[in-house]
């Protein structure tokens, strides 16, 4: 997985971002419009793609939450209901989870 780290005068910022791609533009998850990862040099420093985080750098909290939501779009309420259903019938819970994933991914992609 690639990370986007901001460098300024040879030093790196202590917060990095996950990288994603929207319409062929590579950027960070916490911005509404992904900021380009290559060739963008604002006054606050230059963004660079790295495959390994430098020591002492952590991932942005917004990026963590968005990545978790991309990986599992089901709300906590739905997860709890599925856990209760799994106590009674694990197969039914698995089928219901698949249905709910389809529904919530469609909602997520329509936004």
PDB file as gemmi writes it, atoms N, CA and C in Angstrom:
CRYST1    1.000    1.000    1.000  90.00  90.00  90.00 P 1                      
ATOM      1  N   UNK A   1       0.834  -1.171   0.000  1.00  0.00           N  
ATOM      2  CA  UNK A   1       0.000   0.000   0.000  1.00  0.00           C  
ATOM      3  C   UNK A   1       0.884   1.241   0.000  1.00  0.00           C  
ATOM      4  N   UNK A   2       0.472   2.236  -0.753  1.00  0.00           N  
ATOM      5  CA  UNK A   2       1.233   3.474  -0.832  1.00  0.00           C  
ATOM      6  C   UNK A   2       0.684   4.512   0.138  1.00  0.00           C  
ATOM      7  N   UNK A   3       1.572   5.383   0.575  1.00  0.00           N  
ATOM      8  CA  UNK A   3       1.212   6.464   1.486  1.00  0.00           C  
ATOM      9  C   UNK A   3       1.674   7.773   0.878  1.00  0.00           C  
ATOM     10  N   UNK A   4       1.002   8.833   1.225  1.00  0.00           N  
ATOM     11  CA  UNK A   4       1.371  10.153   0.763  1.00  0.00           C  
ATOM     12  C   UNK A   4       1.938  10.923   1.945  1.00  0.00           C  
ATOM     13  N   UNK A   5       3.220  11.315   1.845  1.00  0.00           N  
ATOM     14  CA  UNK A   5       3.915  12.006   2.931  1.00  0.00           C  
ATOM     15  C   UNK A   5       4.365  13.367   2.407  1.00  0.00           C  
ATOM     16  N   UNK A   6       4.222  14.387   3.242  1.00  0.00           N  
ATOM     17  CA  UNK A   6       4.655  15.726   2.846  1.00  0.00           C  
ATOM     18  C   UNK A   6       6.056  15.991   3.380  1.00  0.00           C  
ATOM     19  N   UNK A   7       6.953  16.394   2.486  1.00  0.00           N  
ATOM     20  CA  UNK A   7       8.321  16.730   2.852  1.00  0.00           C  
ATOM     21  C   UNK A   7       8.509  18.237   2.698  1.00  0.00           C  
ATOM     22  N   UNK A   8       9.232  18.806   3.634  1.00  0.00           N  
ATOM     23  CA  UNK A   8       9.551  20.233   3.548  1.00  0.00           C  
ATOM     24  C   UNK A   8      10.969  20.421   4.065  1.00  0.00           C  
ATOM     25  N   UNK A   9      11.813  20.946   3.219  1.00  0.00           N  
ATOM     26  CA  UNK A   9      13.212  21.200   3.547  1.00  0.00           C  
ATOM     27  C   UNK A   9      13.903  19.954   4.099  1.00  0.00           C  
ATOM     28  N   UNK A  10      13.638  18.809   3.482  1.00  0.00           N  
ATOM     29  CA  UNK A  10      14.285  17.560   3.878  1.00  0.00           C  
ATOM     30  C   UNK A  10      13.646  16.855   5.055  1.00  0.00           C  
ATOM     31  N   UNK A  11      12.714  17.486   5.738  1.00  0.00           N  
ATOM     32  CA  UNK A  11      12.028  16.856   6.872  1.00  0.00           C  
ATOM     33  C   UNK A  11      10.633  16.421   6.435  1.00  0.00           C  
ATOM     34  N   UNK A  12      10.138  15.358   7.045  1.00  0.00           N  
ATOM     35  CA  UNK A  12       8.806  14.879   6.704  1.00  0.00           C  
ATOM     36  C   UNK A  12       7.810  15.275   7.793  1.00  0.00           C  
ATOM     37  N   UNK A  13       6.563  15.443   7.356  1.00  0.00           N  
ATOM     38  CA  UNK A  13       5.480  15.758   8.280  1.00  0.00           C  
ATOM     39  C   UNK A  13       5.133  14.498   9.063  1.00  0.00           C  
ATOM     40  N   UNK A  14       4.695  14.636  10.297  1.00  0.00           N  
ATOM     41  CA  UNK A  14       4.448  13.470  11.157  1.00  0.00           C  
ATOM     42  C   UNK A  14       3.138  12.751  10.866  1.00  0.00           C  
ATOM     43  N   UNK A  15       2.306  13.304   9.996  1.00  0.00           N  
ATOM     44  CA  UNK A  15       1.035  12.668   9.651  1.00  0.00           C  
ATOM     45  C   UNK A  15       1.048  12.369   8.155  1.00  0.00           C  
ATOM     46  N   UNK A  16       0.794  11.112   7.806  1.00  0.00           N  
ATOM     47  CA  UNK A  16       0.737  10.690   6.403  1.00  0.00           C  
ATOM     48  C   UNK A  16      -0.703  10.333   6.055  1.00  0.00           C  
ATOM     49  N   UNK A  17      -0.955  10.080   4.778  1.00  0.00           N  
ATOM     50  CA  UNK A  17      -2.297   9.765   4.301  1.00  0.00           C  
ATOM     51  C   UNK A  17      -2.261   8.510   3.443  1.00  0.00           C  
ATOM     52  N   UNK A  18      -3.382   7.790   3.441  1.00  0.00           N  
ATOM     53  CA  UNK A  18      -3.523   6.689   2.494  1.00  0.00           C  
ATOM     54  C   UNK A  18      -3.752   7.290   1.115  1.00  0.00           C  
ATOM     55  N   UNK A  19      -3.426   6.525   0.090  1.00  0.00           N  
ATOM     56  CA  UNK A  19      -3.576   6.994  -1.279  1.00  0.00           C  
ATOM     57  C   UNK A  19      -4.703   6.234  -1.958  1.00  0.00           C  
ATOM     58  N   UNK A  20      -5.483   6.948  -2.737  1.00  0.00           N  
ATOM     59  CA  UNK A  20      -6.495   6.292  -3.565  1.00  0.00           C  
ATOM     60  C   UNK A  20      -6.515   6.973  -4.927  1.00  0.00           C  
ATOM     61  N   UNK A  21      -7.290   6.431  -5.837  1.00  0.00           N  
ATOM     62  CA  UNK A  21      -7.337   6.977  -7.190  1.00  0.00           C  
ATOM     63  C   UNK A  21      -8.780   7.251  -7.567  1.00  0.00           C  
ATOM     64  N   UNK A  22      -9.034   8.457  -8.066  1.00  0.00           N  
ATOM     65  CA  UNK A  22     -10.365   8.839  -8.532  1.00  0.00           C  
ATOM     66  C   UNK A  22     -10.212   9.427  -9.924  1.00  0.00           C  
ATOM     67  N   UNK A  23     -10.862   8.831 -10.893  1.00  0.00           N  
ATOM     68  CA  UNK A  23     -10.804   9.315 -12.279  1.00  0.00           C  
ATOM     69  C   UNK A  23      -9.372   9.502 -12.776  1.00  0.00           C  
ATOM     70  N   UNK A  24      -8.503   8.584 -12.415  1.00  0.00           N  
ATOM     71  CA  UNK A  24      -7.123   8.625 -12.870  1.00  0.00           C  
ATOM     72  C   UNK A  24      -6.218   9.574 -12.108  1.00  0.00           C  
ATOM     73  N   UNK A  25      -6.761  10.276 -11.107  1.00  0.00           N  
ATOM     74  CA  UNK A  25      -5.961  11.186 -10.292  1.00  0.00           C  
ATOM     75  C   UNK A  25      -5.671  10.512  -8.971  1.00  0.00           C  
ATOM     76  N   UNK A  26      -4.394  10.455  -8.597  1.00  0.00           N  
ATOM     77  CA  UNK A  26      -3.988   9.829  -7.346  1.00  0.00           C  
ATOM     78  C   UNK A  26      -3.956  10.898  -6.266  1.00  0.00           C  
ATOM     79  N   UNK A  27      -4.540  10.585  -5.090  1.00  0.00           N  
ATOM     80  CA  UNK A  27      -4.566  11.576  -4.028  1.00  0.00           C  
ATOM     81  C   UNK A  27      -4.826  10.982  -2.675  1.00  0.00           C  
ATOM     82  N   UNK A  28      -5.227  11.823  -1.735  1.00  0.00           N  
ATOM     83  CA  UNK A  28      -5.443  11.394  -0.358  1.00  0.00           C  
ATOM     84  C   UNK A  28      -6.928  11.223  -0.089  1.00  0.00           C  
ATOM     85  N   UNK A  29      -7.236  10.355   0.875  1.00  0.00           N  
ATOM     86  CA  UNK A  29      -8.628  10.041   1.167  1.00  0.00           C  
ATOM     87  C   UNK A  29      -9.352  11.143   1.929  1.00  0.00           C  
ATOM     88  N   UNK A  30      -8.639  11.968   2.688  1.00  0.00           N  
ATOM     89  CA  UNK A  30      -9.331  12.914   3.557  1.00  0.00           C  
ATOM     90  C   UNK A  30      -9.673  14.224   2.867  1.00  0.00           C  
ATOM     91  N   UNK A  31      -9.329  14.368   1.599  1.00  0.00           N  
ATOM     92  CA  UNK A  31      -9.722  15.582   0.906  1.00  0.00           C  
ATOM     93  C   UNK A  31     -10.933  15.285   0.037  1.00  0.00           C  
ATOM     94  N   UNK A  32     -11.800  16.284  -0.120  1.00  0.00           N  
ATOM     95  CA  UNK A  32     -12.985  16.083  -0.968  1.00  0.00           C  
ATOM     96  C   UNK A  32     -12.561  15.823  -2.406  1.00  0.00           C  
ATOM     97  N   UNK A  33     -11.627  16.608  -2.888  1.00  0.00           N  
ATOM     98  CA  UNK A  33     -11.043  16.386  -4.206  1.00  0.00           C  
ATOM     99  C   UNK A  33      -9.619  15.913  -3.967  1.00  0.00           C  
ATOM    100  N   UNK A  34      -9.245  14.763  -4.487  1.00  0.00           N  
ATOM    101  CA  UNK A  34      -7.907  14.252  -4.185  1.00  0.00           C  
ATOM    102  C   UNK A  34      -6.830  15.188  -4.713  1.00  0.00           C  
ATOM    103  N   UNK A  35      -5.908  15.547  -3.843  1.00  0.00           N  
ATOM    104  CA  UNK A  35      -4.795  16.400  -4.255  1.00  0.00           C  
ATOM    105  C   UNK A  35      -3.799  15.535  -5.018  1.00  0.00           C  
ATOM    106  N   UNK A  36      -3.310  16.001  -6.148  1.00  0.00           N  
ATOM    107  CA  UNK A  36      -2.370  15.174  -6.916  1.00  0.00           C  
ATOM    108  C   UNK A  36      -1.146  14.812  -6.101  1.00  0.00           C  
ATOM    109  N   UNK A  37      -0.724  13.570  -6.230  1.00  0.00           N  
ATOM    110  CA  UNK A  37       0.412  13.073  -5.462  1.00  0.00           C  
ATOM    111  C   UNK A  37       1.728  13.345  -6.169  1.00  0.00           C  
ATOM    112  N   UNK A  38       1.691  13.575  -7.458  1.00  0.00           N  
ATOM    113  CA  UNK A  38       2.917  13.777  -8.212  1.00  0.00           C  
ATOM    114  C   UNK A  38       2.867  15.158  -8.864  1.00  0.00           C  
ATOM    115  N   UNK A  39       3.939  15.914  -8.725  1.00  0.00           N  
ATOM    116  CA  UNK A  39       4.037  17.189  -9.408  1.00  0.00           C  
ATOM    117  C   UNK A  39       3.391  18.350  -8.678  1.00  0.00           C  
ATOM    118  N   UNK A  40       2.838  18.142  -7.521  1.00  0.00           N  
ATOM    119  CA  UNK A  40       2.177  19.203  -6.776  1.00  0.00           C  
ATOM    120  C   UNK A  40       3.125  19.702  -5.694  1.00  0.00           C  
ATOM    121  N   UNK A  41       3.555  20.956  -5.785  1.00  0.00           N  
ATOM    122  CA  UNK A  41       4.469  21.481  -4.778  1.00  0.00           C  
ATOM    123  C   UNK A  41       3.931  22.804  -4.244  1.00  0.00           C  
ATOM    124  N   UNK A  42       3.072  22.727  -3.192  1.00  0.00           N  
ATOM    125  CA  UNK A  42       2.597  23.954  -2.580  1.00  0.00           C  
ATOM    126  C   UNK A  42       3.683  24.550  -1.684  1.00  0.00           C  
ATOM    127  N   UNK A  43       3.412  25.695  -1.119  1.00  0.00           N  
ATOM    128  CA  UNK A  43       4.403  26.342  -0.273  1.00  0.00           C  
ATOM    129  C   UNK A  43       4.667  25.561   1.006  1.00  0.00           C  
ATOM    130  N   UNK A  44       3.747  24.713   1.397  1.00  0.00           N  
ATOM    131  CA  UNK A  44       3.928  23.956   2.640  1.00  0.00           C  
ATOM    132  C   UNK A  44       4.777  22.702   2.442  1.00  0.00           C  
ATOM    133  N   UNK A  45       5.294  22.477   1.258  1.00  0.00           N  
ATOM    134  CA  UNK A  45       6.159  21.328   1.023  1.00  0.00           C  
ATOM    135  C   UNK A  45       5.725  20.513  -0.165  1.00  0.00           C  
ATOM    136  N   UNK A  46       6.466  19.468  -0.446  1.00  0.00           N  
ATOM    137  CA  UNK A  46       6.199  18.619  -1.598  1.00  0.00           C  
ATOM    138  C   UNK A  46       5.663  17.272  -1.129  1.00  0.00           C  
ATOM    139  N   UNK A  47       4.609  16.785  -1.788  1.00  0.00           N  
ATOM    140  CA  UNK A  47       4.035  15.478  -1.464  1.00  0.00           C  
ATOM    141  C   UNK A  47       4.781  14.408  -2.230  1.00  0.00           C  
ATOM    142  N   UNK A  48       5.125  13.317  -1.535  1.00  0.00           N  
ATOM    143  CA  UNK A  48       5.801  12.194  -2.190  1.00  0.00           C  
ATOM    144  C   UNK A  48       5.093  10.900  -1.824  1.00  0.00           C  
ATOM    145  N   UNK A  49       5.045   9.996  -2.801  1.00  0.00           N  
ATOM    146  CA  UNK A  49       4.496   8.657  -2.574  1.00  0.00           C  
ATOM    147  C   UNK A  49       5.593   7.775  -2.007  1.00  0.00           C  
ATOM    148  N   UNK A  50       5.303   7.094  -0.910  1.00  0.00           N  
ATOM    149  CA  UNK A  50       6.245   6.141  -0.326  1.00  0.00           C  
ATOM    150  C   UNK A  50       5.511   4.841  -0.051  1.00  0.00           C  
ATOM    151  N   UNK A  51       6.226   3.740  -0.127  1.00  0.00           N  
ATOM    152  CA  UNK A  51       5.592   2.446   0.145  1.00  0.00           C  
ATOM    153  C   UNK A  51       5.733   2.051   1.606  1.00  0.00           C  
ATOM    154  N   UNK A  52       6.720   2.645   2.302  1.00  0.00           N  
ATOM    155  CA  UNK A  52       6.931   2.370   3.724  1.00  0.00           C  
ATOM    156  C   UNK A  52       6.961   3.709   4.455  1.00  0.00           C  
ATOM    157  N   UNK A  53       6.205   3.781   5.545  1.00  0.00           N  
ATOM    158  CA  UNK A  53       6.170   5.024   6.312  1.00  0.00           C  
ATOM    159  C   UNK A  53       7.497   5.280   7.014  1.00  0.00           C  
ATOM    160  N   UNK A  54       7.957   6.531   7.027  1.00  0.00           N  
ATOM    161  CA  UNK A  54       9.161   6.858   7.807  1.00  0.00           C  
ATOM    162  C   UNK A  54       8.895   6.628   9.292  1.00  0.00           C  
ATOM    163  N   UNK A  55       9.927   6.410  10.096  1.00  0.00           N  
ATOM    164  CA  UNK A  55       9.724   6.165  11.526  1.00  0.00           C  
ATOM    165  C   UNK A  55       9.087   7.373  12.217  1.00  0.00           C  
ATOM    166  N   UNK A  56       8.147   7.108  13.101  1.00  0.00           N  
ATOM    167  CA  UNK A  56       7.477   8.164  13.854  1.00  0.00           C  
ATOM    168  C   UNK A  56       6.323   8.810  13.128  1.00  0.00           C  
ATOM    169  N   UNK A  57       5.992   8.361  11.933  1.00  0.00           N  
ATOM    170  CA  UNK A  57       4.885   8.928  11.167  1.00  0.00           C  
ATOM    171  C   UNK A  57       3.652   8.065  11.377  1.00  0.00           C  
ATOM    172  N   UNK A  58       2.510   8.706  11.594  1.00  0.00           N  
ATOM    173  CA  UNK A  58       1.269   7.969  11.771  1.00  0.00           C  
ATOM    174  C   UNK A  58       0.285   8.350  10.674  1.00  0.00           C  
ATOM    175  N   UNK A  59      -0.740   7.537  10.522  1.00  0.00           N  
ATOM    176  CA  UNK A  59      -1.751   7.774   9.496  1.00  0.00           C  
ATOM    177  C   UNK A  59      -2.800   8.743  10.029  1.00  0.00           C  
ATOM    178  N   UNK A  60      -3.238   9.635   9.200  1.00  0.00           N  
ATOM    179  CA  UNK A  60      -4.279  10.610   9.517  1.00  0.00           C  
ATOM    180  C   UNK A  60      -5.540   9.884  10.004  1.00  0.00           C  
ATOM    181  N   UNK A  61      -6.175  10.382  11.061  1.00  0.00           N  
ATOM    182  CA  UNK A  61      -7.369   9.733  11.627  1.00  0.00           C  
ATOM    183  C   UNK A  61      -8.522   9.708  10.632  1.00  0.00           C  
ATOM    184  N   UNK A  62      -8.676  10.765   9.863  1.00  0.00           N  
ATOM    185  CA  UNK A  62      -9.752  10.798   8.866  1.00  0.00           C  
ATOM    186  C   UNK A  62      -9.517   9.725   7.818  1.00  0.00           C  
ATOM    187  N   UNK A  63      -8.264   9.569   7.393  1.00  0.00           N  
ATOM    188  CA  UNK A  63      -7.925   8.524   6.414  1.00  0.00           C  
ATOM    189  C   UNK A  63      -8.209   7.139   6.984  1.00  0.00           C  
ATOM    190  N   UNK A  64      -7.881   6.932   8.262  1.00  0.00           N  
ATOM    191  CA  UNK A  64      -8.135   5.633   8.890  1.00  0.00           C  
ATOM    192  C   UNK A  64      -9.627   5.311   8.870  1.00  0.00           C  
ATOM    193  N   UNK A  65     -10.449   6.289   9.242  1.00  0.00           N  
ATOM    194  CA  UNK A  65     -11.897   6.061   9.276  1.00  0.00           C  
ATOM    195  C   UNK A  65     -12.455   5.826   7.885  1.00  0.00           C  
ATOM    196  N   UNK A  66     -12.006   6.616   6.915  1.00  0.00           N  
ATOM    197  CA  UNK A  66     -12.510   6.437   5.551  1.00  0.00           C  
ATOM    198  C   UNK A  66     -12.076   5.103   4.964  1.00  0.00           C  
ATOM    199  N   UNK A  67     -10.830   4.700   5.232  1.00  0.00           N  
ATOM    200  CA  UNK A  67     -10.357   3.406   4.717  1.00  0.00           C  
ATOM    201  C   UNK A  67     -11.143   2.272   5.337  1.00  0.00           C  
ATOM    202  N   UNK A  68     -11.410   2.373   6.643  1.00  0.00           N  
ATOM    203  CA  UNK A  68     -12.203   1.347   7.309  1.00  0.00           C  
ATOM    204  C   UNK A  68     -13.603   1.286   6.703  1.00  0.00           C  
ATOM    205  N   UNK A  69     -14.173   2.444   6.391  1.00  0.00           N  
ATOM    206  CA  UNK A  69     -15.502   2.467   5.801  1.00  0.00           C  
ATOM    207  C   UNK A  69     -15.492   1.905   4.385  1.00  0.00           C  
ATOM    208  N   UNK A  70     -14.410   2.143   3.641  1.00  0.00           N  
ATOM    209  CA  UNK A  70     -14.292   1.561   2.306  1.00  0.00           C  
ATOM    210  C   UNK A  70     -14.158   0.045   2.386  1.00  0.00           C  
ATOM    211  N   UNK A  71     -13.399  -0.436   3.375  1.00  0.00           N  
ATOM    212  CA  UNK A  71     -13.218  -1.872   3.534  1.00  0.00           C  
ATOM    213  C   UNK A  71     -14.498  -2.552   4.009  1.00  0.00           C  
ATOM    214  N   UNK A  72     -15.217  -1.904   4.935  1.00  0.00           N  
ATOM    215  CA  UNK A  72     -16.454  -2.463   5.476  1.00  0.00           C  
ATOM    216  C   UNK A  72     -17.474  -1.341   5.602  1.00  0.00           C  
ATOM    217  N   UNK A  73     -18.337  -1.162   4.579  1.00  0.00           N  
ATOM    218  CA  UNK A  73     -19.269  -0.039   4.590  1.00  0.00           C  
ATOM    219  C   UNK A  73     -20.477  -0.222   5.513  1.00  0.00           C  
ATOM    220  N   UNK A  74     -20.587  -1.368   6.174  1.00  0.00           N  
ATOM    221  CA  UNK A  74     -21.748  -1.603   7.038  1.00  0.00           C  
ATOM    222  C   UNK A  74     -21.651  -0.783   8.321  1.00  0.00           C  
ATOM    223  N   UNK A  75     -22.733  -0.101   8.682  1.00  0.00           N  
ATOM    224  CA  UNK A  75     -22.739   0.636   9.952  1.00  0.00           C  
ATOM    225  C   UNK A  75     -22.654  -0.307  11.147  1.00  0.00           C  
ATOM    226  N   UNK A  76     -22.258   0.222  12.292  1.00  0.00           N  
ATOM    227  CA  UNK A  76     -22.113  -0.582  13.508  1.00  0.00           C  
ATOM    228  C   UNK A  76     -23.444  -1.212  13.909  1.00  0.00           C  
ATOM    229  N   UNK A  77     -24.539  -0.502  13.697  1.00  0.00           N  
ATOM    230  CA  UNK A  77     -25.872  -1.030  14.035  1.00  0.00           C  
ATOM    231  C   UNK A  77     -26.159  -2.317  13.255  1.00  0.00           C  
ATOM    232  N   UNK A  78     -25.844  -2.312  11.964  1.00  0.00           N  
ATOM    233  CA  UNK A  78     -26.073  -3.488  11.122  1.00  0.00           C  
ATOM    234  C   UNK A  78     -25.159  -4.629  11.555  1.00  0.00           C  
ATOM    235  N   UNK A  79     -23.912  -4.307  11.889  1.00  0.00           N  
ATOM    236  CA  UNK A  79     -22.973  -5.340  12.364  1.00  0.00           C  
ATOM    237  C   UNK A  79     -23.503  -6.021  13.629  1.00  0.00           C  
ATOM    238  N   UNK A  80     -24.048  -5.232  14.554  1.00  0.00           N  
ATOM    239  CA  UNK A  80     -24.594  -5.816  15.798  1.00  0.00           C  
ATOM    240  C   UNK A  80     -25.771  -6.735  15.502  1.00  0.00           C  
ATOM    241  N   UNK A  81     -26.644  -6.304  14.598  1.00  0.00           N  
ATOM    242  CA  UNK A  81     -27.791  -7.140  14.239  1.00  0.00           C  
ATOM    243  C   UNK A  81     -27.350  -8.436  13.571  1.00  0.00           C  
ATOM    244  N   UNK A  82     -26.325  -8.362  12.748  1.00  0.00           N  
ATOM    245  CA  UNK A  82     -25.810  -9.566  12.098  1.00  0.00           C  
ATOM    246  C   UNK A  82     -25.165 -10.520  13.104  1.00  0.00           C  
ATOM    247  N   UNK A  83     -24.508  -9.961  14.120  1.00  0.00           N  
ATOM    248  CA  UNK A  83     -23.932 -10.810  15.173  1.00  0.00           C  
ATOM    249  C   UNK A  83     -25.030 -11.543  15.943  1.00  0.00           C  
ATOM    250  N   UNK A  84     -26.131 -10.859  16.232  1.00  0.00           N  
ATOM    251  CA  UNK A  84     -27.256 -11.506  16.916  1.00  0.00           C  
ATOM    252  C   UNK A  84     -27.851 -12.612  16.050  1.00  0.00           C  
ATOM    253  N   UNK A  85     -27.997 -12.338  14.760  1.00  0.00           N  
ATOM    254  CA  UNK A  85     -28.532 -13.348  13.847  1.00  0.00           C  
ATOM    255  C   UNK A  85     -27.589 -14.548  13.751  1.00  0.00           C  
ATOM    256  N   UNK A  86     -26.283 -14.290  13.791  1.00  0.00           N  
ATOM    257  CA  UNK A  86     -25.304 -15.374  13.675  1.00  0.00           C  
ATOM    258  C   UNK A  86     -25.380 -16.332  14.864  1.00  0.00           C  
ATOM    259  N   UNK A  87     -25.828 -15.840  16.002  1.00  0.00           N  
ATOM    260  CA  UNK A  87     -25.990 -16.735  17.163  1.00  0.00           C  
ATOM    261  C   UNK A  87     -27.048 -17.794  16.900  1.00  0.00           C  
ATOM    262  N   UNK A  88     -28.054 -17.410  16.125  1.00  0.00           N  
ATOM    263  CA  UNK A  88     -29.135 -18.349  15.822  1.00  0.00           C  
ATOM    264  C   UNK A  88     -28.842 -19.174  14.585  1.00  0.00           C  
ATOM    265  N   UNK A  89     -28.361 -18.496  13.534  1.00  0.00           N  
ATOM    266  CA  UNK A  89     -28.135 -19.189  12.265  1.00  0.00           C  
ATOM    267  C   UNK A  89     -26.981 -18.505  11.525  1.00  0.00           C  
ATOM    268  N   UNK A  90     -25.822 -19.131  11.536  1.00  0.00           N  
ATOM    269  CA  UNK A  90     -24.625 -18.535  10.935  1.00  0.00           C  
ATOM    270  C   UNK A  90     -24.762 -18.400   9.421  1.00  0.00           C  
ATOM    271  N   UNK A  91     -25.376 -19.368   8.791  1.00  0.00           N  
ATOM    272  CA  UNK A  91     -25.534 -19.328   7.334  1.00  0.00           C  
ATOM    273  C   UNK A  91     -26.444 -18.173   6.919  1.00  0.00           C  
ATOM    274  N   UNK A  92     -27.531 -17.998   7.642  1.00  0.00           N  
ATOM    275  CA  UNK A  92     -28.447 -16.888   7.349  1.00  0.00           C  
ATOM    276  C   UNK A  92     -27.748 -15.537   7.558  1.00  0.00           C  
ATOM    277  N   UNK A  93     -26.913 -15.463   8.575  1.00  0.00           N  
ATOM    278  CA  UNK A  93     -26.178 -14.218   8.835  1.00  0.00           C  
ATOM    279  C   UNK A  93     -25.211 -13.915   7.702  1.00  0.00           C  
ATOM    280  N   UNK A  94     -24.549 -14.944   7.176  1.00  0.00           N  
ATOM    281  CA  UNK A  94     -23.629 -14.742   6.055  1.00  0.00           C  
ATOM    282  C   UNK A  94     -24.370 -14.262   4.809  1.00  0.00           C  
ATOM    283  N   UNK A  95     -25.517 -14.867   4.534  1.00  0.00           N  
ATOM    284  CA  UNK A  95     -26.320 -14.449   3.380  1.00  0.00           C  
ATOM    285  C   UNK A  95     -26.809 -13.012   3.547  1.00  0.00           C  
ATOM    286  N   UNK A  96     -27.265 -12.681   4.737  1.00  0.00           N  
ATOM    287  CA  UNK A  96     -27.752 -11.329   5.001  1.00  0.00           C  
ATOM    288  C   UNK A  96     -26.616 -10.306   4.900  1.00  0.00           C  
ATOM    289  N   UNK A  97     -25.420 -10.678   5.363  1.00  0.00           N  
ATOM    290  CA  UNK A  97     -24.261  -9.785   5.273  1.00  0.00           C  
ATOM    291  C   UNK A  97     -23.951  -9.461   3.808  1.00  0.00           C  
ATOM    292  N   UNK A  98     -23.981 -10.492   2.942  1.00  0.00           N  
ATOM    293  CA  UNK A  98     -23.713 -10.269   1.525  1.00  0.00           C  
ATOM    294  C   UNK A  98     -24.742  -9.320   0.911  1.00  0.00           C  
ATOM    295  N   UNK A  99     -26.011  -9.501   1.271  1.00  0.00           N  
ATOM    296  CA  UNK A  99     -27.060  -8.618   0.756  1.00  0.00           C  
ATOM    297  C   UNK A  99     -26.840  -7.182   1.224  1.00  0.00           C  
ATOM    298  N   UNK A 100     -26.521  -7.028   2.491  1.00  0.00           N  
ATOM    299  CA  UNK A 100     -26.320  -5.693   3.043  1.00  0.00           C  
ATOM    300  C   UNK A 100     -25.078  -5.026   2.441  1.00  0.00           C  
ATOM    301  N   UNK A 101     -24.020  -5.786   2.190  1.00  0.00           N  
ATOM    302  CA  UNK A 101     -22.825  -5.221   1.562  1.00  0.00           C  
ATOM    303  C   UNK A 101     -23.146  -4.674   0.172  1.00  0.00           C  
ATOM    304  N   UNK A 102     -23.955  -5.398  -0.580  1.00  0.00           N  
ATOM    305  CA  UNK A 102     -24.347  -4.932  -1.909  1.00  0.00           C  
ATOM    306  C   UNK A 102     -25.120  -3.620  -1.791  1.00  0.00           C  
ATOM    307  N   UNK A 103     -26.065  -3.562  -0.857  1.00  0.00           N  
ATOM    308  CA  UNK A 103     -26.890  -2.364  -0.683  1.00  0.00           C  
ATOM    309  C   UNK A 103     -26.034  -1.165  -0.268  1.00  0.00           C  
ATOM    310  N   UNK A 104     -25.180  -1.340   0.738  1.00  0.00           N  
ATOM    311  CA  UNK A 104     -24.391  -0.226   1.237  1.00  0.00           C  
ATOM    312  C   UNK A 104     -23.294   0.197   0.266  1.00  0.00           C  
ATOM    313  N   UNK A 105     -22.757  -0.720  -0.516  1.00  0.00           N  
ATOM    314  CA  UNK A 105     -21.762  -0.326  -1.528  1.00  0.00           C  
ATOM    315  C   UNK A 105     -22.422   0.475  -2.637  1.00  0.00           C  
ATOM    316  N   UNK A 106     -23.664   0.125  -2.992  1.00  0.00           N  
ATOM    317  CA  UNK A 106     -24.391   0.896  -3.988  1.00  0.00           C  
ATOM    318  C   UNK A 106     -24.662   2.312  -3.480  1.00  0.00           C  
ATOM    319  N   UNK A 107     -25.032   2.415  -2.216  1.00  0.00           N  
ATOM    320  CA  UNK A 107     -25.270   3.736  -1.619  1.00  0.00           C  
ATOM    321  C   UNK A 107     -23.992   4.554  -1.609  1.00  0.00           C  
ATOM    322  N   UNK A 108     -22.880   3.890  -1.296  1.00  0.00           N  
ATOM    323  CA  UNK A 108     -21.597   4.577  -1.198  1.00  0.00           C  
ATOM    324  C   UNK A 108     -21.136   5.054  -2.573  1.00  0.00           C  
ATOM    325  N   UNK A 109     -21.345   4.254  -3.600  1.00  0.00           N  
ATOM    326  CA  UNK A 109     -20.889   4.625  -4.933  1.00  0.00           C  
ATOM    327  C   UNK A 109     -21.778   5.713  -5.561  1.00  0.00           C  
ATOM    328  N   UNK A 110     -23.027   5.821  -5.102  1.00  0.00           N  
ATOM    329  CA  UNK A 110     -23.922   6.843  -5.656  1.00  0.00           C  
ATOM    330  C   UNK A 110     -23.660   8.218  -5.064  1.00  0.00           C  
ATOM    331  N   UNK A 111     -22.888   8.303  -3.993  1.00  0.00           N  
ATOM    332  CA  UNK A 111     -22.607   9.611  -3.376  1.00  0.00           C  
ATOM    333  C   UNK A 111     -21.651  10.418  -4.157  1.00  0.00           C  
TER     334      UNK A 111                                                      
END                                                                             
